[in-house]
Amino acid sequence: MSSDFEAYEQDFGTLTAEITNKIGRIPKLAGEEKTQLVLNVDKQLEEVRELLEQMDLEIREIPIQSRGMYNSRLKSYKQEMEKLEKDFKRSRIAYSDEVRNELLGDDASSSESQLIKLREERAHLLDNTERLERSSRRLEAGYQIAVETEQVGQEILSNLHSDREKIQRSRDRLRETDANLGKSSRILTGMLRRCALSLKSI
């Protein structure tokens, strides 16, 4: 089991190194090239989130006495993930000197306040987008829990129905056995009476 966890760790290291490199390049780009790189990083960050979820699931399968070490490692990976997300957010609203001059032209120095305002607006938009994404993930997780809970409930109902049928069959067998015992008792009583009459006649 721990070998699976370590394999996820290797994938985590490879992905985060690629993401870090791309985040450093984002501010130097503009237009479609920047958009494509941002989308690519966003996709890789989602892959990292899935890796962290897999690590968490693996830890649950590890014996309790060995979980402490793995939980500590997972915690540090989550912290690294949070830093990457913050760096990614900053990189999307940052511009290098070359890109700023390209966007603002010769009037770059006089338009610094407009650039600051633009950054603030972009940061606000990104915050809202990230909140929506987190809410969406929470809703998906809640839906998954609801589906799993419904499945468990259906299994319980099915088991209860099966148990009820078994109990009903047992009751039927008991009634049948009781009836047979009553019939046997009557037959034996009749035989004893006949035997008694036979002895009196002798």
Salt bridges, closest charged atoms under 4 A:
GLU9 OE1 - ARG73 NH2 2.57
GLU46 OE1 - ARG49 NH1 2.77
ASP56 OD2 - ARG60 NH2 3.10
GLU85 OE2 - ARG49 NH2 2.99
ASP87 OD2 - LYS83 NZ 2.91
ASP87 OD1 - ARG90 NH2 2.47
ASP97 OD1 - ARG100 NH2 2.47
ASP127 OD1 - LYS89 NZ 2.12
GLU130 OE2 - ARG92 NH2 3.05
GLU165 OE2 - HIS161 NE2 2.92
ASP172 OD1 - ARG175 NH1 3.15
